[in-house]
Amino acid sequence: MPPGHRHPHGRPAAEVDPDAFPSIGIVGAGPVGLTLGRAFAAAGWPVVAVASRDPARREAFRSAVPGARAFMEPAGLLDEVSIVFLTVPDDAVAAVAAGLRLYSGQALVHTSGLLASTVLHPAMAAGTLAASFHPMVAFADTDAALVALRGATVAIEGDEPLVAVLAELAEAIGAQPVRIPPEGKAAYHAAAVLAAGGFVALLDAIAELGRGAGLDETGALTIYAPLVRQNLANAERLGIRAALTGPIVRGDAGTLRAHLAAMHALAPGAIALYVAAARREIDLAVARGALRPERAATLGEILDAEE
Ligand SMILES: NC(=O)c1ccc[n+]([C@@H]2O[C@H](COP(=O)([O-])OP(=O)(O)OC[C@H]3O[C@@H](n4cnc5c(N)ncnc54)[C@H](OP(=O)(O)O)[C@@H]3O)[C@@H](O)[C@H]2O)c1
């Protein structure tokens, strides 16, 4: 962090001692703001202020992070801190940033996985820095999220040397910082959505097929969750390509036809995902040299008939 100095507006910036931890303020006391506030404070970084429009959330933050001053408006907090974390919904980040005027020497950070730090530029002035800091954690429950932050990755991009400070902060809370270029953030976030919600959608299709076999959801999870875990472990150990098994790798056209016929009769909602996954499996198997192109073409024609 550059040392604090006078703001172009003529107001004093919070002094930044390069040898001390920068003081942190949090705007938006929702699940992410509250959890990060607690995590930063527990790691010994001073969380000195929170801005929240809601009295109950202000109080909850102050009791969880002792010593933090509470403000209704972000403007009040700006006089107190070196680094401002905007933990507001993605759709509100640009508008809230546009309502702020940072002082020289201050830094502004948002926690969106999708948006680049450039969305903060309306708030920036000479001598200010912007970055994004996205923990790969589901913040449904604050206590659980606090635990999950340990060992999670935090994607960081933005202005140096703020990025270096935030990497230090991520390590201080037990997380692993990773650098993502701003232009890669949407793809990074889409991958996270596929890994989280996309995976749950896949489980739902598996459960639908399970119902076709007479299983309830618990029964389906009992049977298929260990298989999911085994495949994940294989992919981590051997690599994704080498982890692929099943009828597609064997080029088994008869099995593919039987599966599709069963799905038409018992689980039509699972067909689209099954077909999309099968196409991807064919590509993987061919790339691995496990499936000859003629056999791949036969499998592809069976799938084409579904579209
Ligand atoms: N939830 C997750 O699992 C997760 C994980 C990683 C990153 N993130 C990112 O972290 C950020 C915050 O996530 P969240 O789940 O904590 O969000 P949230 O619960 O939807 O909102 C957080 C807080 O933002 C304030 N807020 C809401 N609407 C606002 C508006 N229109 N203008 C100004 N402030 C507003 C509210 O705080 P006050 O009422 O206290 O002012 C609210 O409690 C987002 O960018 C999100 O993408 C979320």
The ligand as a Gaussian input file, in Angstrom:
#p B3LYP/6-31G(d) Opt

LIG

0 1
 N      -22.834000     -15.468000      -0.871000
 C      -21.779000     -16.146000      -1.275000
 O      -21.690000     -17.372000      -1.103000
 C      -20.634000     -15.408000      -1.937000
 C      -19.400000     -16.067000      -2.096000
 C      -18.314000     -15.359000      -2.608000
 C      -18.483000     -14.040000      -3.008000
 N      -19.705000     -13.444000      -2.884000
 C      -19.828000     -12.050000      -3.312000
 O      -19.791000     -11.206000      -2.167000
 C      -20.663000     -10.062000      -2.370000
 C      -21.681000     -10.010000      -1.245000
 O      -22.372000     -11.224000      -1.186000
 P      -23.534000     -11.489000      -0.121000
 O      -24.042000     -12.874000      -0.384000
 O      -23.073000     -11.116000       1.232000
 O      -24.616000     -10.409000      -0.646000
 P      -26.074000     -10.029000      -0.112000
 O      -26.412000     -10.808000       1.106000
 O      -27.024000     -10.104000      -1.261000
 O      -25.887000      -8.491000       0.246000
 C      -24.888000      -8.088000       1.160000
 C      -25.270000      -6.753000       1.752000
 O      -25.192000      -5.732000       0.770000
 C      -26.056000      -4.661000       1.153000
 N      -26.920000      -4.357000       0.006000
 C      -27.885000      -5.125000      -0.542000
 N      -28.428000      -4.513000      -1.608000
 C      -27.800000      -3.330000      -1.709000
 C      -27.928000      -2.236000      -2.599000
 N      -28.802000      -2.253000      -3.611000
 N      -27.116000      -1.178000      -2.394000
 C      -26.236000      -1.147000      -1.380000
 N      -26.067000      -2.154000      -0.514000
 C      -26.842000      -3.220000      -0.691000
 C      -26.854000      -5.171000       2.344000
 O      -26.154000      -4.711000       3.470000
 P      -26.698000      -3.627000       4.495000
 O      -28.196000      -3.778000       4.529000
 O      -26.007000      -4.089000       5.718000
 O      -26.276000      -2.300000       4.022000
 C      -26.679000      -6.664000       2.285000
 O      -26.774000      -7.301000       3.528000
 C      -21.260000     -10.238000      -3.774000
 O      -20.450000      -9.552000      -4.691000
 C      -21.153000     -11.730000      -4.008000
 O      -21.087000     -12.066000      -5.387000
 C      -20.782000     -14.095000      -2.348000

